[in-house]
Amino acid sequence: MRFFRTAWWVRQMFPQYTWKIDTQHPTIYLTFDDGPIPEVTEYVLDQLKQYQAKATFFCVGDNVRKHPDIYQQVVVHGHRTGNHTYHHLNGWKTEDKEYLANIEQCYQTMNAASHSPHKPLFRPPYGKVKRSQMKSLVTRYQVIMWDVLTYDFDPTLEPEVCLQKAIDYTTSGSIVVFHDSVKSIDKLRYVLPRYLAHFAEQGFGFEAIGDNI
């Protein structure tokens, strides 16, 4: 079963995480997980540029290490970056000490590539993190979850359905998850330009996640 929108009761159970952003203007907060990846991240950047859209990229540390030039492109284009662990770890399946060390390794790699004055952002891969792990994380990071999950990574989901569901569930203030990954690129090529065009025509803006959340 696919849950394109995060249920209200999940948000109530974990109020310390950010699921959606209150905004006075019609604004969407696009996020892209798992990059940077050659060609894929660059394609996303090109599409965003056409609409003067800003987004937040939750990066895997090892991909930053392998592709620092693409990571720099994300930063130079004015987008925000966040920590997605160094090895894309599932917190439920990882001991706390290893998990936190992996996040720190990602932080150090990203910080070496591009220093940011903002409080760092973190998104747990798969949305799976233990309460014991989160106790340490919330003191240092703004933990960003999501309002809408596009399932662009799911090979069984038709691109047309992916697009329509993403449009149907997005509202002003939504934090929307896409992936700049190899397994998502085919769906991204169909969905992302049409999604951007649809909401731009409706008068929406696209912003990176800021510090005032």
Disulfide bonds with the S-S distance in Angstrom:
none
